Each structure stands twice: as structure tokens, then as C-alpha cells.
Amino acid sequence: MIYQGSALSVVKRSDGIAMLTFDLQDESINKLSSTVIAQLREAIDALDTERGITGLVIASAKDVFIVGADITEFTEM
């Protein structure tokens, strides 16, 4: 495991391909939020230090990729 968060994870397969998978815990869909963006940055930073990565696949553990954004955060902006 290269990175594990509450919204996404990154694992390195034996062939050197890294799998970044969106899977927002306790939600039926994946949606963008400040937490997801922060975790994506952390995952990219973790990937940057990992040796032997030959490729990256970005996927979703849900039926759809990312539905939209968390609109409850708009009032805070």
C-alpha cells in the first residue's frame, strides 16, 4: 500500500503499475470535496517518492467514477 485515505487509496502491483482507486467511505457515490482533493495531493506526493512505478491507472470502486462535488462546501467559500 502506497497510500490509504478515507476517499482513495493507491497500491503498487507487482508489474510496477500503481492503482489509484477512488472509494469514498460511507457514501454510495464518489464526489469531490476539500477532503478528497487534499487526499489526492497526499497520494500524488506518496507516488512521487515511490520507486519503480511504471504507470498509473485511476479507477473507481463505485459503479460510477465521480458524480460531482459536495455542494455543502459551497456555503463555506
N, CA, C and O atoms as a CHARMM CRD file, in Angstrom:
* protein
*
  308
    1    1 MET  N      0.85400  -1.18100   0.00000 PROA 1      0.00000
    2    1 MET  CA     0.00000   0.00000   0.00000 PROA 1      0.00000
    3    1 MET  C      0.89900   1.24300   0.00000 PROA 1      0.00000
    4    1 MET  O      1.75400   1.41100   0.87000 PROA 1      0.00000
    5    2 ILE  N      0.68900   2.08500  -0.97200 PROA 2      0.00000
    6    2 ILE  CA     1.44700   3.33400  -1.05500 PROA 2      0.00000
    7    2 ILE  C      0.73200   4.43300  -0.27300 PROA 2      0.00000
    8    2 ILE  O      1.36800   5.24300   0.40200 PROA 2      0.00000
    9    3 TYR  N     -0.59800   4.45100  -0.37100 PROA 3      0.00000
   10    3 TYR  CA    -1.37500   5.48100   0.32500 PROA 3      0.00000
   11    3 TYR  C     -2.76400   4.92500   0.63800 PROA 3      0.00000
   12    3 TYR  O     -3.35000   4.20300  -0.16800 PROA 3      0.00000
   13    4 GLN  N     -3.28200   5.27100   1.82000 PROA 4      0.00000
   14    4 GLN  CA    -4.64500   4.89000   2.19000 PROA 4      0.00000
   15    4 GLN  C     -5.31300   6.07000   2.88400 PROA 4      0.00000
   16    4 GLN  O     -4.82600   6.56000   3.90300 PROA 4      0.00000
   17    5 GLY  N     -6.42200   6.51900   2.32800 PROA 5      0.00000
   18    5 GLY  CA    -7.21300   7.57900   2.93700 PROA 5      0.00000
   19    5 GLY  C     -8.66800   7.15100   3.00600 PROA 5      0.00000
   20    5 GLY  O     -9.00600   6.02400   2.64100 PROA 5      0.00000
   21    6 SER  N     -9.51600   8.02800   3.46400 PROA 6      0.00000
   22    6 SER  CA   -10.94400   7.70900   3.57500 PROA 6      0.00000
   23    6 SER  C    -11.67900   7.86900   2.24800 PROA 6      0.00000
   24    6 SER  O    -12.84200   7.48100   2.13500 PROA 6      0.00000
   25    7 ALA  N    -11.01400   8.43700   1.24600 PROA 7      0.00000
   26    7 ALA  CA   -11.65500   8.67600  -0.04700 PROA 7      0.00000
   27    7 ALA  C    -10.94900   7.97800  -1.20300 PROA 7      0.00000
   28    7 ALA  O    -11.55100   7.76100  -2.25500 PROA 7      0.00000
   29    8 LEU  N     -9.69200   7.62900  -1.02000 PROA 8      0.00000
   30    8 LEU  CA    -8.95300   6.97500  -2.09200 PROA 8      0.00000
   31    8 LEU  C     -7.76100   6.22400  -1.53700 PROA 8      0.00000
   32    8 LEU  O     -7.31600   6.46300  -0.41400 PROA 8      0.00000
   33    9 SER  N     -7.25800   5.31500  -2.34600 PROA 9      0.00000
   34    9 SER  CA    -6.07700   4.54400  -1.96100 PROA 9      0.00000
   35    9 SER  C     -5.20600   4.32800  -3.19200 PROA 9      0.00000
   36    9 SER  O     -5.66100   4.44400  -4.33000 PROA 9      0.00000
   37   10 VAL  N     -3.93900   4.01100  -2.93100 PROA 10     0.00000
   38   10 VAL  CA    -3.00300   3.71600  -4.00700 PROA 10     0.00000
   39   10 VAL  C     -2.22900   2.46300  -3.62300 PROA 10     0.00000
   40   10 VAL  O     -1.63100   2.38700  -2.54900 PROA 10     0.00000
   41   11 VAL  N     -2.25100   1.48900  -4.51500 PROA 11     0.00000
   42   11 VAL  CA    -1.46300   0.27300  -4.32200 PROA 11     0.00000
   43   11 VAL  C     -0.56900   0.08600  -5.53600 PROA 11     0.00000
   44   11 VAL  O     -0.90100   0.50600  -6.64500 PROA 11     0.00000
   45   12 LYS  N      0.57400  -0.55500  -5.30500 PROA 12     0.00000
   46   12 LYS  CA     1.51000  -0.85500  -6.38900 PROA 12     0.00000
   47   12 LYS  C      1.40400  -2.33400  -6.71000 PROA 12     0.00000
   48   12 LYS  O      1.59800  -3.18600  -5.84300 PROA 12     0.00000
   49   13 ARG  N      1.09700  -2.62700  -7.95200 PROA 13     0.00000
   50   13 ARG  CA     1.01700  -4.01500  -8.39200 PROA 13     0.00000
   51   13 ARG  C      2.42000  -4.55600  -8.62400 PROA 13     0.00000
   52   13 ARG  O      3.38300  -3.79200  -8.69400 PROA 13     0.00000
   53   14 SER  N      2.53200  -5.85200  -8.74200 PROA 14     0.00000
   54   14 SER  CA     3.84500  -6.48300  -8.92400 PROA 14     0.00000
   55   14 SER  C      4.50300  -6.10000 -10.24600 PROA 14     0.00000
   56   14 SER  O      5.72200  -6.20800 -10.38300 PROA 14     0.00000
   57   15 ASP  N      3.70500  -5.65100 -11.22800 PROA 15     0.00000
   58   15 ASP  CA     4.27800  -5.24800 -12.51600 PROA 15     0.00000
   59   15 ASP  C      4.70500  -3.78400 -12.56200 PROA 15     0.00000
   60   15 ASP  O      5.09900  -3.28100 -13.61400 PROA 15     0.00000
   61   16 GLY  N      4.62700  -3.09300 -11.40700 PROA 16     0.00000
   62   16 GLY  CA     5.06900  -1.70300 -11.32900 PROA 16     0.00000
   63   16 GLY  C      3.98000  -0.68800 -11.60200 PROA 16     0.00000
   64   16 GLY  O      4.21200   0.51400 -11.46900 PROA 16     0.00000
   65   17 ILE  N      2.80200  -1.13900 -11.97900 PROA 17     0.00000
   66   17 ILE  CA     1.67700  -0.23400 -12.20800 PROA 17     0.00000
   67   17 ILE  C      1.05000   0.12700 -10.86100 PROA 17     0.00000
   68   17 ILE  O      0.78000  -0.75100 -10.04200 PROA 17     0.00000
   69   18 ALA  N      0.82200   1.40100 -10.63800 PROA 18     0.00000
   70   18 ALA  CA     0.14100   1.86000  -9.42900 PROA 18     0.00000
   71   18 ALA  C     -1.34300   2.03000  -9.75100 PROA 18     0.00000
   72   18 ALA  O     -1.70000   2.54000 -10.81300 PROA 18     0.00000
   73   19 MET  N     -2.19200   1.60500  -8.83900 PROA 19     0.00000
   74   19 MET  CA    -3.64600   1.72600  -8.98300 PROA 19     0.00000
   75   19 MET  C     -4.14100   2.74200  -7.95400 PROA 19     0.00000
   76   19 MET  O     -4.08400   2.49000  -6.75000 PROA 19     0.00000
   77   20 LEU  N     -4.62900   3.89300  -8.43400 PROA 20     0.00000
   78   20 LEU  CA    -5.23200   4.90100  -7.57600 PROA 20     0.00000
   79   20 LEU  C     -6.74600   4.70600  -7.70000 PROA 20     0.00000
   80   20 LEU  O     -7.31700   4.88900  -8.77500 PROA 20     0.00000
   81   21 THR  N     -7.38500   4.33400  -6.59300 PROA 21     0.00000
   82   21 THR  CA    -8.80700   3.99900  -6.62200 PROA 21     0.00000
   83   21 THR  C     -9.59600   4.92900  -5.72000 PROA 21     0.00000
   84   21 THR  O     -9.34200   5.01800  -4.51900 PROA 21     0.00000
   85   22 PHE  N    -10.56500   5.62400  -6.32100 PROA 22     0.00000
   86   22 PHE  CA   -11.49000   6.45300  -5.55300 PROA 22     0.00000
   87   22 PHE  C    -12.55000   5.54200  -4.94000 PROA 22     0.00000
   88   22 PHE  O    -13.15700   4.73200  -5.64100 PROA 22     0.00000
   89   23 ASP  N    -12.77300   5.67100  -3.64100 PROA 23     0.00000
   90   23 ASP  CA   -13.79600   4.88600  -2.94000 PROA 23     0.00000
   91   23 ASP  C    -14.14700   5.61500  -1.64900 PROA 23     0.00000
   92   23 ASP  O    -13.65700   5.26400  -0.57600 PROA 23     0.00000
   93   24 LEU  N    -14.99300   6.62400  -1.75800 PROA 24     0.00000
   94   24 LEU  CA   -15.37400   7.44900  -0.61400 PROA 24     0.00000
   95   24 LEU  C    -16.14000   6.60600   0.39100 PROA 24     0.00000
   96   24 LEU  O    -17.23800   6.12700   0.10600 PROA 24     0.00000
   97   25 GLN  N    -15.55500   6.43000   1.56600 PROA 25     0.00000
   98   25 GLN  CA   -16.14400   5.58400   2.60300 PROA 25     0.00000
   99   25 GLN  C    -17.48500   6.12800   3.07400 PROA 25     0.00000
  100   25 GLN  O    -17.69400   7.33900   3.14500 PROA 25     0.00000
  101   26 ASP  N    -18.37500   5.22200   3.39000 PROA 26     0.00000
  102   26 ASP  CA   -19.69900   5.54800   3.92200 PROA 26     0.00000
  103   26 ASP  C    -20.57000   6.35300   2.96500 PROA 26     0.00000
  104   26 ASP  O    -21.51600   7.01200   3.39600 PROA 26     0.00000
  105   27 GLU  N    -20.26000   6.30500   1.66400 PROA 27     0.00000
  106   27 GLU  CA   -21.04300   7.00200   0.64100 PROA 27     0.00000
  107   27 GLU  C    -21.33600   6.02500  -0.50000 PROA 27     0.00000
  108   27 GLU  O    -20.53200   5.14200  -0.79600 PROA 27     0.00000
  109   28 SER  N    -22.48800   6.19600  -1.12900 PROA 28     0.00000
  110   28 SER  CA   -22.82800   5.32800  -2.26000 PROA 28     0.00000
  111   28 SER  C    -22.19800   5.81400  -3.56300 PROA 28     0.00000
  112   28 SER  O    -22.18000   5.08500  -4.55500 PROA 28     0.00000
  113   29 ILE  N    -21.67900   7.05100  -3.56300 PROA 29     0.00000
  114   29 ILE  CA   -21.04400   7.63900  -4.74100 PROA 29     0.00000
  115   29 ILE  C    -19.72100   8.28300  -4.34300 PROA 29     0.00000
  116   29 ILE  O    -19.46500   8.53400  -3.16500 PROA 29     0.00000
  117   30 ASN  N    -18.89500   8.54200  -5.33200 PROA 30     0.00000
  118   30 ASN  CA   -17.69800   9.34500  -5.13600 PROA 30     0.00000
  119   30 ASN  C    -18.03100  10.77400  -5.53300 PROA 30     0.00000
  120   30 ASN  O    -18.61400  11.00800  -6.59100 PROA 30     0.00000
  121   31 LYS  N    -17.66400  11.72700  -4.68900 PROA 31     0.00000
  122   31 LYS  CA   -17.87200  13.13800  -5.01400 PROA 31     0.00000
  123   31 LYS  C    -16.63600  13.91600  -4.58000 PROA 31     0.00000
  124   31 LYS  O    -15.94400  13.54400  -3.63300 PROA 31     0.00000
  125   32 LEU  N    -16.37900  14.99800  -5.29300 PROA 32     0.00000
  126   32 LEU  CA   -15.23500  15.84500  -4.95100 PROA 32     0.00000
  127   32 LEU  C    -15.57100  16.69900  -3.73900 PROA 32     0.00000
  128   32 LEU  O    -16.69200  17.18500  -3.58700 PROA 32     0.00000
  129   33 SER  N    -14.58700  16.86600  -2.89500 PROA 33     0.00000
  130   33 SER  CA   -14.70200  17.72300  -1.71600 PROA 33     0.00000
  131   33 SER  C    -13.29600  18.18800  -1.35700 PROA 33     0.00000
  132   33 SER  O    -12.31600  17.73300  -1.94800 PROA 33     0.00000
  133   34 SER  N    -13.20100  19.06900  -0.41600 PROA 34     0.00000
  134   34 SER  CA   -11.87600  19.53600   0.00500 PROA 34     0.00000
  135   34 SER  C    -11.05800  18.37900   0.58300 PROA 34     0.00000
  136   34 SER  O     -9.83900  18.34100   0.41200 PROA 34     0.00000
  137   35 THR  N    -11.70300  17.45100   1.25400 PROA 35     0.00000
  138   35 THR  CA   -11.01300  16.27900   1.80500 PROA 35     0.00000
  139   35 THR  C    -10.46500  15.39900   0.68600 PROA 35     0.00000
  140   35 THR  O     -9.32000  14.95000   0.74800 PROA 35     0.00000
  141   36 VAL  N    -11.28000  15.15400  -0.33100 PROA 36     0.00000
  142   36 VAL  CA   -10.84700  14.32000  -1.45900 PROA 36     0.00000
  143   36 VAL  C     -9.66700  14.97500  -2.17500 PROA 36     0.00000
  144   36 VAL  O     -8.69500  14.30000  -2.51400 PROA 36     0.00000
  145   37 ILE  N     -9.74800  16.27000  -2.40200 PROA 37     0.00000
  146   37 ILE  CA    -8.65000  16.98000  -3.08000 PROA 37     0.00000
  147   37 ILE  C     -7.37800  16.91700  -2.24100 PROA 37     0.00000
  148   37 ILE  O     -6.29200  16.71800  -2.78500 PROA 37     0.00000
  149   38 ALA  N     -7.49400  17.08300  -0.92500 PROA 38     0.00000
  150   38 ALA  CA    -6.32500  17.00800  -0.04300 PROA 38     0.00000
  151   38 ALA  C     -5.72200  15.60400  -0.07100 PROA 38     0.00000
  152   38 ALA  O     -4.50100  15.45200  -0.10400 PROA 38     0.00000
  153   39 GLN  N     -6.57300  14.58500  -0.05700 PROA 39     0.00000
  154   39 GLN  CA    -6.06300  13.21700  -0.10600 PROA 39     0.00000
  155   39 GLN  C     -5.44000  12.90000  -1.46000 PROA 39     0.00000
  156   39 GLN  O     -4.46700  12.14900  -1.53000 PROA 39     0.00000
  157   40 LEU  N     -5.98100  13.45600  -2.52200 PROA 40     0.00000
  158   40 LEU  CA    -5.38600  13.26100  -3.84100 PROA 40     0.00000
  159   40 LEU  C     -3.98400  13.85800  -3.87500 PROA 40     0.00000
  160   40 LEU  O     -3.07100  13.25700  -4.44200 PROA 40     0.00000
  161   41 ARG  N     -3.80500  15.01800  -3.28300 PROA 41     0.00000
  162   41 ARG  CA    -2.47800  15.64500  -3.20600 PROA 41     0.00000
  163   41 ARG  C     -1.52700  14.76200  -2.40000 PROA 41     0.00000
  164   41 ARG  O     -0.38200  14.56000  -2.80300 PROA 41     0.00000
  165   42 GLU  N     -1.99200  14.23300  -1.25900 PROA 42     0.00000
  166   42 GLU  CA    -1.16100  13.35800  -0.43000 PROA 42     0.00000
  167   42 GLU  C     -0.78000  12.08600  -1.19700 PROA 42     0.00000
  168   42 GLU  O      0.35900  11.62600  -1.11600 PROA 42     0.00000
  169   43 ALA  N     -1.72700  11.52900  -1.93200 PROA 43     0.00000
  170   43 ALA  CA    -1.46400  10.31700  -2.71100 PROA 43     0.00000
  171   43 ALA  C     -0.43900  10.58700  -3.80600 PROA 43     0.00000
  172   43 ALA  O      0.45500   9.77100  -4.03400 PROA 43     0.00000
  173   44 ILE  N     -0.56100  11.72200  -4.48200 PROA 44     0.00000
  174   44 ILE  CA     0.40700  12.08600  -5.52500 PROA 44     0.00000
  175   44 ILE  C      1.78800  12.28800  -4.91500 PROA 44     0.00000
  176   44 ILE  O      2.79000  11.86700  -5.49300 PROA 44     0.00000
  177   45 ASP  N      1.84800  12.92800  -3.75400 PROA 45     0.00000
  178   45 ASP  CA     3.13500  13.10600  -3.07300 PROA 45     0.00000
  179   45 ASP  C      3.74500  11.75600  -2.71100 PROA 45     0.00000
  180   45 ASP  O      4.95200  11.56300  -2.85400 PROA 45     0.00000
  181   46 ALA  N      2.91400  10.81400  -2.23900 PROA 46     0.00000
  182   46 ALA  CA     3.40200   9.47600  -1.89900 PROA 46     0.00000
  183   46 ALA  C      3.89400   8.75100  -3.15500 PROA 46     0.00000
  184   46 ALA  O      4.92000   8.07200  -3.11800 PROA 46     0.00000
  185   47 LEU  N      3.16900   8.89300  -4.25400 PROA 47     0.00000
  186   47 LEU  CA     3.59600   8.29300  -5.52200 PROA 47     0.00000
  187   47 LEU  C      4.92100   8.87200  -5.99400 PROA 47     0.00000
  188   47 LEU  O      5.74900   8.15900  -6.56200 PROA 47     0.00000
  189   48 ASP  N      5.11900  10.15000  -5.76100 PROA 48     0.00000
  190   48 ASP  CA     6.33300  10.83800  -6.20200 PROA 48     0.00000
  191   48 ASP  C      7.57900  10.26600  -5.53400 PROA 48     0.00000
  192   48 ASP  O      8.66200  10.31000  -6.11800 PROA 48     0.00000
  193   49 THR  N      7.44700   9.73400  -4.33300 PROA 49     0.00000
  194   49 THR  CA     8.60300   9.19400  -3.61800 PROA 49     0.00000
  195   49 THR  C      8.77600   7.69000  -3.83400 PROA 49     0.00000
  196   49 THR  O      9.79000   7.11900  -3.43300 PROA 49     0.00000
  197   50 GLU  N      7.80400   7.05800  -4.45600 PROA 50     0.00000
  198   50 GLU  CA     7.84200   5.60600  -4.66400 PROA 50     0.00000
  199   50 GLU  C      8.71100   5.26300  -5.87600 PROA 50     0.00000
  200   50 GLU  O      8.56400   5.86400  -6.94000 PROA 50     0.00000
  201   51 ARG  N      9.59100   4.32000  -5.71600 PROA 51     0.00000
  202   51 ARG  CA    10.46400   3.89000  -6.81700 PROA 51     0.00000
  203   51 ARG  C      9.82400   2.73400  -7.57900 PROA 51     0.00000
  204   51 ARG  O      9.07000   1.94100  -7.01600 PROA 51     0.00000
  205   52 GLY  N     10.13700   2.65700  -8.85000 PROA 52     0.00000
  206   52 GLY  CA     9.72100   1.52100  -9.65700 PROA 52     0.00000
  207   52 GLY  C      8.32400   1.59200 -10.22700 PROA 52     0.00000
  208   52 GLY  O      7.81600   0.59300 -10.73600 PROA 52     0.00000
  209   53 ILE  N      7.68800   2.75400 -10.15300 PROA 53     0.00000
  210   53 ILE  CA     6.35700   2.91300 -10.74000 PROA 53     0.00000
  211   53 ILE  C      6.52700   3.09200 -12.25600 PROA 53     0.00000
  212   53 ILE  O      7.25100   3.98300 -12.70200 PROA 53     0.00000
  213   54 THR  N      5.86300   2.25000 -13.03300 PROA 54     0.00000
  214   54 THR  CA     5.97000   2.33100 -14.48600 PROA 54     0.00000
  215   54 THR  C      4.71100   2.88600 -15.13700 PROA 54     0.00000
  216   54 THR  O      4.69600   3.15700 -16.33700 PROA 54     0.00000
  217   55 GLY  N      3.65900   3.05500 -14.35100 PROA 55     0.00000
  218   55 GLY  CA     2.40700   3.59200 -14.88800 PROA 55     0.00000
  219   55 GLY  C      1.41300   3.79700 -13.76800 PROA 55     0.00000
  220   55 GLY  O      1.61600   3.33500 -12.64500 PROA 55     0.00000
  221   56 LEU  N      0.33200   4.49800 -14.08500 PROA 56     0.00000
  222   56 LEU  CA    -0.70900   4.78400 -13.10200 PROA 56     0.00000
  223   56 LEU  C     -2.07100   4.59500 -13.75500 PROA 56     0.00000
  224   56 LEU  O     -2.34600   5.13600 -14.82700 PROA 56     0.00000
  225   57 VAL  N     -2.91700   3.81800 -13.08900 PROA 57     0.00000
  226   57 VAL  CA    -4.30100   3.64300 -13.50900 PROA 57     0.00000
  227   57 VAL  C     -5.17500   4.29800 -12.44300 PROA 57     0.00000
  228   57 VAL  O     -5.01400   4.03000 -11.25200 PROA 57     0.00000
  229   58 ILE  N     -6.09900   5.15700 -12.87200 PROA 58     0.00000
  230   58 ILE  CA    -7.02400   5.82100 -11.96300 PROA 58     0.00000
  231   58 ILE  C     -8.39200   5.19200 -12.16300 PROA 58     0.00000
  232   58 ILE  O     -8.90600   5.15600 -13.28100 PROA 58     0.00000
  233   59 ALA  N     -8.98300   4.69700 -11.07900 PROA 59     0.00000
  234   59 ALA  CA   -10.23300   3.94900 -11.16700 PROA 59     0.00000
  235   59 ALA  C    -11.17000   4.32900 -10.03100 PROA 59     0.00000
  236   59 ALA  O    -10.81800   5.10600  -9.14400 PROA 59     0.00000
  237   60 SER  N    -12.35800   3.76900 -10.08000 PROA 60     0.00000
  238   60 SER  CA   -13.36000   3.94900  -9.04100 PROA 60     0.00000
  239   60 SER  C    -13.81800   2.58700  -8.55000 PROA 60     0.00000
  240   60 SER  O    -14.00800   1.67000  -9.34900 PROA 60     0.00000
  241   61 ALA  N    -13.99400   2.44900  -7.25600 PROA 61     0.00000
  242   61 ALA  CA   -14.55000   1.22400  -6.69600 PROA 61     0.00000
  243   61 ALA  C    -16.07900   1.24600  -6.73900 PROA 61     0.00000
  244   61 ALA  O    -16.72700   0.23800  -6.45700 PROA 61     0.00000
  245   62 LYS  N    -16.64400   2.38500  -7.08900 PROA 62     0.00000
  246   62 LYS  CA   -18.10200   2.53800  -7.20700 PROA 62     0.00000
  247   62 LYS  C    -18.52400   2.26000  -8.65100 PROA 62     0.00000
  248   62 LYS  O    -17.68000   2.10800  -9.53300 PROA 62     0.00000
  249   63 ASP  N    -19.82800   2.19700  -8.88000 PROA 63     0.00000
  250   63 ASP  CA   -20.35300   1.95500 -10.23000 PROA 63     0.00000
  251   63 ASP  C    -20.05800   3.10100 -11.18800 PROA 63     0.00000
  252   63 ASP  O    -19.92600   2.88400 -12.39300 PROA 63     0.00000
  253   64 VAL  N    -19.95500   4.32000 -10.66400 PROA 64     0.00000
  254   64 VAL  CA   -19.62100   5.48400 -11.47900 PROA 64     0.00000
  255   64 VAL  C    -18.32500   6.07500 -10.95100 PROA 64     0.00000
  256   64 VAL  O    -17.92000   5.79900  -9.82200 PROA 64     0.00000
  257   65 PHE  N    -17.67200   6.89500 -11.78000 PROA 65     0.00000
  258   65 PHE  CA   -16.35500   7.41600 -11.39700 PROA 65     0.00000
  259   65 PHE  C    -16.49100   8.47300 -10.29700 PROA 65     0.00000
  260   65 PHE  O    -16.34000   8.14600  -9.12000 PROA 65     0.00000
  261   66 ILE  N    -16.76800   9.71200 -10.64600 PROA 66     0.00000
  262   66 ILE  CA   -17.01500  10.78800  -9.68400 PROA 66     0.00000
  263   66 ILE  C    -18.24900  11.52700 -10.17400 PROA 66     0.00000
  264   66 ILE  O    -18.28100  12.01900 -11.30200 PROA 66     0.00000
  265   67 VAL  N    -19.25800  11.60300  -9.32400 PROA 67     0.00000
  266   67 VAL  CA   -20.55500  12.14500  -9.73600 PROA 67     0.00000
  267   67 VAL  C    -20.54700  13.66300  -9.80000 PROA 67     0.00000
  268   67 VAL  O    -21.14000  14.24300 -10.71000 PROA 67     0.00000
  269   68 GLY  N    -19.89900  14.30700  -8.86900 PROA 68     0.00000
  270   68 GLY  CA   -19.90200  15.76700  -8.82900 PROA 68     0.00000
  271   68 GLY  C    -19.14300  16.24700  -7.61100 PROA 68     0.00000
  272   68 GLY  O    -18.18000  15.61900  -7.17100 PROA 68     0.00000
  273   69 ALA  N    -19.59200  17.37300  -7.07200 PROA 69     0.00000
  274   69 ALA  CA   -18.92800  17.97400  -5.91800 PROA 69     0.00000
  275   69 ALA  C    -19.87200  18.00400  -4.71900 PROA 69     0.00000
  276   69 ALA  O    -21.09300  17.95000  -4.86600 PROA 69     0.00000
  277   70 ASP  N    -19.28600  18.09000  -3.55100 PROA 70     0.00000
  278   70 ASP  CA   -20.05000  18.20300  -2.31300 PROA 70     0.00000
  279   70 ASP  C    -20.54100  19.64200  -2.19100 PROA 70     0.00000
  280   70 ASP  O    -19.78300  20.52400  -1.79000 PROA 70     0.00000
  281   71 ILE  N    -21.80300  19.88300  -2.53200 PROA 71     0.00000
  282   71 ILE  CA   -22.32500  21.26100  -2.57900 PROA 71     0.00000
  283   71 ILE  C    -22.44700  21.88400  -1.20500 PROA 71     0.00000
  284   71 ILE  O    -22.58800  23.10300  -1.09700 PROA 71     0.00000
  285   72 THR  N    -22.39700  21.08300  -0.15000 PROA 72     0.00000
  286   72 THR  CA   -22.46300  21.65600   1.21100 PROA 72     0.00000
  287   72 THR  C    -21.23000  22.50000   1.51400 PROA 72     0.00000
  288   72 THR  O    -21.26200  23.33000   2.42200 PROA 72     0.00000
  289   73 GLU  N    -20.15800  22.30500   0.77600 PROA 73     0.00000
  290   73 GLU  CA   -18.94000  23.09500   0.97700 PROA 73     0.00000
  291   73 GLU  C    -19.01200  24.46500   0.31300 PROA 73     0.00000
  292   73 GLU  O    -18.20600  25.33900   0.63100 PROA 73     0.00000
  293   74 PHE  N    -19.95800  24.67200  -0.59900 PROA 74     0.00000
  294   74 PHE  CA   -20.05300  25.94000  -1.31100 PROA 74     0.00000
  295   74 PHE  C    -20.36800  27.09300  -0.36100 PROA 74     0.00000
  296   74 PHE  O    -19.88400  28.20500  -0.57200 PROA 74     0.00000
  297   75 THR  N    -21.15200  26.85800   0.65800 PROA 75     0.00000
  298   75 THR  CA   -21.52000  27.94200   1.57900 PROA 75     0.00000
  299   75 THR  C    -20.31700  28.42200   2.39200 PROA 75     0.00000
  300   75 THR  O    -20.30800  29.55000   2.88400 PROA 75     0.00000
  301   76 GLU  N    -19.31600  27.57700   2.53200 PROA 76     0.00000
  302   76 GLU  CA   -18.11400  27.94600   3.27700 PROA 76     0.00000
  303   76 GLU  C    -17.15200  28.79700   2.46100 PROA 76     0.00000
  304   76 GLU  O    -16.24000  29.40600   3.02000 PROA 76     0.00000
  305   77 MET  N    -17.34100  28.84700   1.14300 PROA 77     0.00000
  306   77 MET  CA   -16.39800  29.56500   0.27900 PROA 77     0.00000
  307   77 MET  C    -16.60300  31.05900   0.34000 PROA 77     0.00000
  308   77 MET  O    -15.89000  31.80700  -0.32800 PROA 77     0.00000
